[in-house]
Every structure is written in C-alpha cells, then in structure tokens.
C-alpha cells in the first residue's frame, strides 16, 4: 500500500529536480522549441528524442475500441508502438498508430491516445456535468457557495435533469448577475459566473474527496465516481479501479509544483489525460537519497495520456509551463460547436473559444486496496 511505504507526503523534492523545474519555468517559447532535452513526440520522424527511444512493443486497437464505446460510438484506429527511453529503466514512451499499452511497469506516455471526438466528450462530461454536480468539490467551495441550477434533493442524494448538459454553468450568460456568495462576507467578496469560469475555477475533485491541508482523503459521504469516465478509464486500464480524480484547469502562466501522489492506500497506477493546450511535464525518479535522480522533460499535447506504475507510481512530477495558443483546432471553440450558418443558435455560443487558451488535465487514481 502507498501510505504503508513510509513515504512522507510533506517531503520536499530533491534539489536536482527542483533546479530542473526552475529552469523549465524560465524557458521562453523559442527555447522550448529548440531545447534538445525536451522529448517531443508530435512528429516521430523528426523527433528530437531520436536515438533516445527504441520500439519496445506493439498493441492492437481492440482494447481502445472497447474503451471508446463507453463514451459513444466512434471509429477505431490502428495499433500502438511503444518506445523505451534510453537511460531511464522502466520509463516507456508509446506512439499511437492507435491502441493501448500495458506491458512493463514504469512511466509511460501514450501520445494521442484519446481521439478528438472523445476529447470533446470528456470535456463535456467533466465541465458540463461533473462541475454541475454539487457532490464534487472545487477550489471555489472553500470560500463561496455555488449557485447550482436545477439540482434537487432526493431520498438517496441528488437528482440531475435528464436533458443533456442542462445544468451546466455554461448555460448562464457571461453577463448573468447570478452571484457566487462568500461563506464569510467579511473576508471574501461575491463574484459572477464570468469570473468563475474565466479565472476563479482552478480544480474539481471527482469521487473520493481530498483534504489538501492534511494531505489525506476525507471519510464519509463519498460521491460516486462518474460512470462514463470510470468505464472509459477502466476499459483502457483494467487493473485500476477509478475511485478519485482531480481535474486541473490551467491557463498560460499557470503551473503545478513538483510533488508526489502518495496519499492513496492503493499503489495501483496513476493515470492522467491532457486536453487543450500543450504542457511541459518534468518527471524524476530517485532510487536513493545519495544518488542523483533520473529525470525527463516531456511536451504533452491534447489527447496524450500518462501512466505511472511500479516505482514510477511515486515519481516526482510537476508542470512548469503551459504553452500559449497551442490548443488544437478541434477543441478551440469548445463549449460551442463548429462554426456554421446557424452558429448563433449554438447553446453555448456566448462562451465560444473558452478552451482556446486553456489546458485541462484529468488525473485518475485508485484510492483503496
């Protein structure tokens, strides 16, 4: 079990990993493009990591097709090639020609694992439906009351409207006067939905809820993990039972400090999916405190997935940068749909382009053995 390994959740990262993180935080856009130490698998034939990776395995598309059927019907893809990083035992990079990789234990990156169609479906599930569910906390819950739209109490919890995304905060106009009222008016001010969706909202927790101060999961009243997302992840990674997740919302200039995820009782793999703008990820493994950590810096793109298992399950990792203006065209207009002659009739037209300069990351884990 993770917590029984004696890993201190408050422990600070090794100095070498901190320094690498600081260096990446300071890199300009042109330096990121030119930096040969950053692994970028966008175009494998011209990848700067040539010579550092080699094919390790190949997996058919059947598993991915089964997972995608849990979101909605969509086309399947080809097989996956897996690349192992030279000098980092157990650290694998996989290149989709499509499918899923579940071979040796370690840190794996699955570029473009999630199709554009499924990325849109995931975003809608997370930011329309899960955000509208009062059982899932956000950073805003700490000091404000959220004006949920149509939820009502029933015998066993809450019931939501059966109309697709009808309870979404994106149904409110950016000019709406509806207020997010502070718990304590003496210390915090009320704000409107335009501020909530534009800058205030930073994270959402799904399933088992986490106490960020105590660095442990809370007990009692655990909301169910969203079924569609649980089925999607479960089919891709059947050895992991999705029980908790955090959805992080970033804009350029935002970052995630170096940390380890060690509060779970289970040591099953940690799974992360990137949506929207590119991000720079650093990962470091230190076998012993008297040894220098082994590190890698990877550029993650929309649809990429990370799988951290085995020793890499407790690797140090952080996100020093979000790359501006790198959101793919297919997500650029979300939550609005593609522009056409009737775009004015789009339910979410007023919020068109909300995703154009944002990165959303879904990080899923099993909490209990």
C-alpha positions as CSV (number, residue, x, y, z in Angstrom):
1,X,0.0,0.0,0.0
2,X,1.2,3.5,-0.8
3,X,0.9,5.0,2.7
4,X,2.4,2.0,4.4
5,X,5.6,2.5,2.4
6,X,6.6,5.3,4.8
7,X,6.6,8.0,2.1
8,X,6.1,11.4,3.7
9,X,3.5,13.4,1.7
10,X,5.0,16.6,3.0
11,X,8.6,15.8,1.9
12,X,10.3,18.2,-0.4
13,X,11.6,17.2,-3.8
14,X,15.4,16.5,-4.3
15,X,17.3,19.7,-5.2
16,X,18.3,18.5,-8.7
17,X,14.6,18.0,-9.6
18,X,13.8,21.5,-8.2
19,X,16.5,23.1,-10.3
20,X,15.3,21.3,-13.4
21,X,11.8,22.6,-12.7
22,X,13.0,26.1,-12.2
23,X,14.9,26.0,-15.5
24,X,11.8,24.8,-17.3
25,X,9.7,27.5,-15.7
26,X,12.0,30.2,-17.2
27,X,12.2,28.8,-20.7
28,X,10.7,31.0,-23.4
29,X,8.6,29.6,-26.2
30,X,11.5,29.7,-28.8
31,X,13.8,28.0,-26.2
32,X,11.3,25.2,-25.6
33,X,11.1,24.5,-29.4
34,X,14.9,24.4,-29.7
35,X,15.7,22.6,-26.4
36,X,17.1,19.1,-27.3
37,X,16.5,17.8,-23.8
38,X,12.7,18.1,-24.1
39,X,11.1,15.0,-25.5
40,X,8.5,15.9,-28.2
41,X,6.7,13.0,-29.9
42,X,4.5,15.1,-32.1
43,X,6.4,14.1,-35.2
44,X,8.3,11.0,-34.5
45,X,10.3,11.1,-37.8
46,X,11.7,14.5,-36.8
47,X,11.6,13.9,-33.1
48,X,14.4,15.5,-31.1
49,X,14.5,12.3,-29.0
50,X,15.7,10.1,-31.9
51,X,18.4,7.9,-30.5
52,X,17.0,8.1,-27.0
53,X,14.0,5.8,-27.7
54,X,13.5,2.5,-29.3
55,X,10.5,0.3,-30.1
56,X,9.6,-1.9,-27.2
57,X,6.2,-3.4,-28.0
58,X,3.1,-3.3,-30.2
59,X,-0.6,-3.5,-29.0
60,X,-3.7,-3.9,-31.2
61,X,-6.6,-1.5,-31.4
62,X,-9.3,-3.8,-29.9
63,X,-8.9,-2.5,-26.4
64,X,-9.1,1.1,-27.3
65,X,-12.3,0.4,-29.3
66,X,-13.9,-1.2,-26.3
67,X,-13.0,1.8,-24.1
68,X,-14.3,4.3,-26.6
69,X,-17.7,2.5,-26.8
70,X,-18.2,3.6,-23.2
71,X,-18.3,7.3,-24.2
72,X,-20.1,6.9,-27.5
73,X,-19.9,5.2,-30.8
74,X,-16.8,6.3,-32.8
75,X,-14.3,5.0,-35.2
76,X,-11.3,2.8,-34.2
77,X,-7.7,3.4,-35.0
78,X,-4.6,1.3,-35.7
79,X,-2.0,-0.3,-33.4
80,X,0.3,1.3,-30.9
81,X,4.1,1.2,-31.0
82,X,5.9,1.6,-27.7
83,X,9.2,3.3,-27.3
84,X,11.6,2.8,-24.3
85,X,13.7,5.8,-23.2
86,X,17.4,5.1,-23.1
87,X,19.0,5.5,-19.7
88,X,15.7,5.5,-17.8
89,X,14.8,1.9,-16.9
90,X,11.1,1.4,-16.7
91,X,10.3,4.7,-18.4
92,X,8.3,4.0,-21.6
93,X,7.0,6.2,-24.3
94,X,4.3,4.9,-26.6
95,X,3.4,6.2,-30.1
96,X,-0.1,5.6,-31.2
97,X,-0.8,4.3,-34.6
98,X,-3.6,3.5,-32.0
99,X,-4.4,1.3,-29.1
100,X,-3.2,1.0,-25.6
101,X,0.0,-0.1,-23.8
102,X,0.1,-2.3,-20.7
103,X,3.5,-4.0,-20.7
104,X,6.4,-3.4,-18.3
105,X,5.9,-1.4,-15.2
106,X,7.0,2.2,-15.3
107,X,6.3,5.7,-16.5
108,X,4.6,5.7,-19.9
109,X,3.3,8.4,-22.3
110,X,0.7,7.5,-24.8
111,X,0.6,10.3,-27.4
112,X,-2.8,11.0,-28.9
113,X,-4.4,8.0,-27.1
114,X,-7.7,9.9,-26.9
115,X,-9.3,10.9,-30.2
116,X,-10.5,14.4,-30.9
117,X,-14.1,13.2,-30.8
118,X,-13.6,11.6,-27.4
119,X,-11.7,14.6,-26.1
120,X,-14.8,16.7,-26.7
121,X,-16.9,14.1,-25.0
122,X,-14.6,14.0,-22.0
123,X,-14.5,17.8,-21.7
124,X,-18.3,18.0,-21.8
125,X,-18.6,15.3,-19.1
126,X,-16.1,17.0,-16.9
127,X,-17.0,20.7,-17.3
128,X,-20.7,20.5,-18.0
129,X,-21.9,17.5,-16.0
130,X,-19.4,16.9,-13.2
131,X,-18.9,20.6,-12.4
132,X,-22.7,21.0,-12.1
133,X,-22.9,18.2,-9.5
134,X,-22.7,19.7,-6.0
135,X,-21.2,16.5,-4.7
136,X,-17.9,17.2,-6.5
137,X,-15.9,19.9,-4.8
138,X,-13.9,22.7,-6.4
139,X,-11.4,25.2,-5.1
140,X,-14.2,27.7,-5.0
141,X,-16.1,25.7,-2.5
142,X,-13.6,26.7,0.2
143,X,-14.9,30.2,0.5
144,X,-18.0,30.5,-1.7
145,X,-21.5,29.0,-2.3
146,X,-22.0,27.8,-5.8
147,X,-25.4,28.7,-7.4
148,X,-26.3,25.2,-8.8
149,X,-29.0,25.4,-11.3
150,X,-31.6,22.6,-11.1
151,X,-30.4,20.0,-8.6
152,X,-32.9,18.9,-6.0
153,X,-32.6,16.6,-3.1
154,X,-34.0,13.1,-3.3
155,X,-34.0,10.1,-1.0
156,X,-30.5,8.9,-1.8
157,X,-28.7,12.1,-2.6
158,X,-29.2,14.3,-5.7
159,X,-31.0,14.0,-9.0
160,X,-30.0,15.9,-12.1
161,X,-32.1,16.9,-15.1
162,X,-32.2,14.3,-17.9
163,X,-31.6,17.0,-20.6
164,X,-28.0,16.9,-21.9
165,X,-25.8,19.4,-20.0
166,X,-28.9,21.3,-18.9
167,X,-27.4,22.1,-15.5
168,X,-24.1,23.3,-16.9
169,X,-22.7,26.7,-15.7
170,X,-22.0,27.4,-19.3
171,X,-25.8,27.8,-19.8
172,X,-25.5,31.0,-17.9
173,X,-24.7,34.1,-19.9
174,X,-21.3,35.7,-19.3
175,X,-23.4,38.8,-18.3
176,X,-25.5,36.9,-15.8
177,X,-26.0,38.7,-12.5
178,X,-26.1,35.4,-10.6
179,X,-23.7,35.6,-7.7
180,X,-21.3,33.2,-6.1
181,X,-21.9,34.3,-2.5
182,X,-19.0,34.2,0.0
183,X,-19.3,32.0,3.1
184,X,-17.8,34.9,5.1
185,X,-18.6,38.3,3.7
186,X,-16.0,39.9,6.0
187,X,-13.1,38.1,4.3
188,X,-14.2,37.4,0.7
189,X,-16.3,39.1,-2.0
190,X,-19.0,37.8,-4.2
191,X,-18.4,37.3,-7.9
192,X,-20.3,36.4,-11.0
193,X,-20.2,33.4,-13.4
194,X,-18.0,35.3,-15.9
195,X,-15.3,35.5,-13.2
196,X,-15.9,31.9,-12.0
197,X,-15.4,30.4,-15.4
198,X,-12.8,32.8,-16.6
199,X,-10.3,32.8,-13.7
200,X,-11.7,31.6,-10.3
201,X,-12.2,27.9,-11.2
202,X,-8.9,26.0,-10.8
203,X,-9.8,22.4,-10.0
204,X,-12.6,19.9,-9.5
205,X,-12.4,16.7,-7.4
206,X,-14.4,13.7,-8.5
207,X,-15.3,10.6,-6.4
208,X,-13.4,10.4,-3.1
209,X,-12.6,13.9,-1.9
210,X,-9.2,15.0,-0.8
211,X,-8.2,17.3,2.1
212,X,-5.3,19.4,0.7
213,X,-4.2,20.7,4.1
214,X,-4.0,17.3,5.8
215,X,-3.0,15.6,2.5
216,X,-5.4,12.7,3.0
217,X,-8.7,11.6,1.8
218,X,-11.8,12.5,3.7
219,X,-14.1,9.9,5.2
220,X,-17.9,9.6,4.8
221,X,-20.3,10.9,2.2
222,X,-18.2,9.9,-0.8
223,X,-19.9,10.7,-4.1
224,X,-19.9,8.1,-6.9
225,X,-17.2,8.4,-9.5
226,X,-18.8,9.5,-12.8
227,X,-19.8,6.3,-14.6
228,X,-18.9,7.2,-18.1
229,X,-15.4,8.3,-17.2
230,X,-14.9,5.3,-14.9
231,X,-15.9,2.9,-17.7
232,X,-13.6,4.6,-20.2
233,X,-10.6,4.5,-17.9
234,X,-11.5,1.0,-16.7
235,X,-11.5,-0.5,-20.2
236,X,-8.2,1.1,-21.0
237,X,-6.5,0.2,-17.7
238,X,-8.5,-2.7,-16.2
239,X,-6.0,-3.2,-13.4
240,X,-7.0,0.2,-12.0
241,X,-10.4,1.0,-10.3
242,X,-11.2,4.7,-10.8
243,X,-12.2,6.0,-7.4
244,X,-10.9,9.6,-7.3
245,X,-9.7,12.2,-9.7
246,X,-8.7,15.8,-9.9
247,X,-9.5,18.0,-12.9
248,X,-7.0,20.8,-13.1
249,X,-7.8,23.9,-15.3
250,X,-4.7,25.9,-16.4
251,X,-4.1,29.0,-18.5
252,X,-0.7,30.1,-19.8
253,X,1.3,31.4,-16.8
254,X,-0.2,28.7,-14.5
255,X,1.9,25.8,-13.2
256,X,1.8,22.8,-10.9
257,X,4.7,22.5,-8.4
258,X,6.8,19.4,-8.1
259,X,5.1,16.8,-6.0
260,X,4.4,13.1,-5.5
261,X,0.9,11.4,-5.2
262,X,1.4,9.2,-2.2
263,X,-1.8,9.6,-0.1
264,X,-3.7,6.7,-1.6
265,X,-3.9,3.3,0.2
266,X,-3.5,1.6,-3.1
267,X,-0.3,1.7,-5.2
268,X,-2.1,1.0,-8.5
269,X,-1.1,3.1,-11.4
270,X,-1.8,6.9,-11.6
271,X,-3.5,7.8,-15.0
272,X,-3.5,11.3,-16.5
273,X,-5.1,12.7,-19.7
274,X,-4.3,16.0,-21.3
275,X,-6.9,18.2,-23.1
276,X,-6.3,21.6,-24.7
277,X,-3.0,23.5,-24.7
278,X,0.3,21.7,-24.6
279,X,2.1,21.4,-21.3
280,X,5.7,20.8,-20.2
281,X,6.0,17.9,-17.8
282,X,9.0,17.0,-15.7
283,X,9.4,13.6,-14.1
284,X,12.1,12.4,-11.7
285,X,12.9,9.1,-10.0
286,X,15.5,8.9,-7.2
287,X,16.4,5.3,-6.1
288,X,18.3,6.5,-3.0
289,X,19.0,9.9,-1.5
290,X,22.7,9.5,-2.1
291,X,22.1,9.1,-5.9
292,X,21.3,11.7,-8.4
293,X,17.7,11.4,-9.7
294,X,17.0,10.2,-13.2
295,X,14.8,12.9,-15.0
296,X,13.0,13.5,-18.2
297,X,11.2,16.5,-19.6
298,X,8.3,15.8,-22.0
299,X,6.0,18.1,-24.0
300,X,2.4,16.8,-23.6
301,X,-0.3,17.5,-26.2
302,X,-4.0,17.3,-26.2
303,X,-5.2,13.6,-26.2
304,X,-1.9,12.3,-24.6
305,X,-2.2,10.0,-21.6
306,X,0.3,9.3,-18.9
307,X,0.5,6.0,-17.0
308,X,2.7,5.9,-13.8
309,X,3.1,2.4,-12.3
310,X,5.6,0.4,-10.3
311,X,8.4,2.6,-8.9
312,X,7.3,5.4,-11.2
313,X,3.9,5.5,-9.3
314,X,5.7,7.6,-6.7
315,X,7.9,9.6,-9.0
316,X,8.3,13.4,-8.5
317,X,6.5,15.3,-11.2
318,X,5.4,18.8,-12.0
319,X,4.1,21.1,-14.8
320,X,6.3,24.2,-15.0
321,X,4.6,25.6,-18.2
322,X,1.5,25.7,-20.3
323,X,2.2,26.6,-23.9
324,X,0.1,29.5,-25.1
325,X,-2.0,29.3,-28.3
326,X,-1.4,25.6,-28.7
327,X,-4.9,24.3,-28.3
328,X,-5.9,22.1,-31.3
329,X,-8.4,23.4,-33.7
330,X,-10.9,20.7,-32.7
331,X,-11.2,22.0,-29.2
332,X,-10.6,25.7,-29.9
333,X,-14.3,26.7,-29.9
334,X,-15.5,24.5,-27.0
335,X,-18.0,24.6,-25.4
336,X,-19.6,25.9,-28.7
337,X,-19.7,23.6,-31.6
338,X,-18.1,24.0,-35.1
339,X,-19.0,27.3,-36.8
340,X,-21.7,27.1,-39.5
341,X,-24.5,29.1,-40.8
342,X,-26.5,28.5,-37.6
343,X,-23.8,29.2,-35.1
344,X,-25.9,32.0,-33.5
345,X,-28.3,29.2,-32.4
346,X,-25.5,27.3,-30.6
347,X,-26.5,26.8,-27.0
348,X,-23.0,27.8,-25.8
349,X,-22.3,30.5,-28.4
350,X,-21.6,33.1,-25.8
351,X,-18.7,31.0,-24.5
352,X,-17.2,30.2,-27.8
353,X,-13.4,29.9,-27.6
354,X,-13.3,29.3,-23.8
355,X,-10.9,26.4,-24.4
356,X,-8.8,28.2,-27.0
357,X,-6.0,29.1,-24.5
358,X,-6.6,26.6,-21.7
359,X,-5.3,23.2,-20.6
360,X,-7.5,20.7,-18.7
361,X,-5.9,17.7,-17.1
362,X,-7.8,14.7,-15.7
363,X,-5.7,12.7,-13.2
364,X,-7.4,9.4,-12.0
365,X,-6.3,7.1,-9.3
366,X,-7.5,4.1,-7.2
367,X,-7.6,5.1,-3.5
368,X,-8.3,1.8,-1.7
369,X,-6.8,-1.7,-2.0
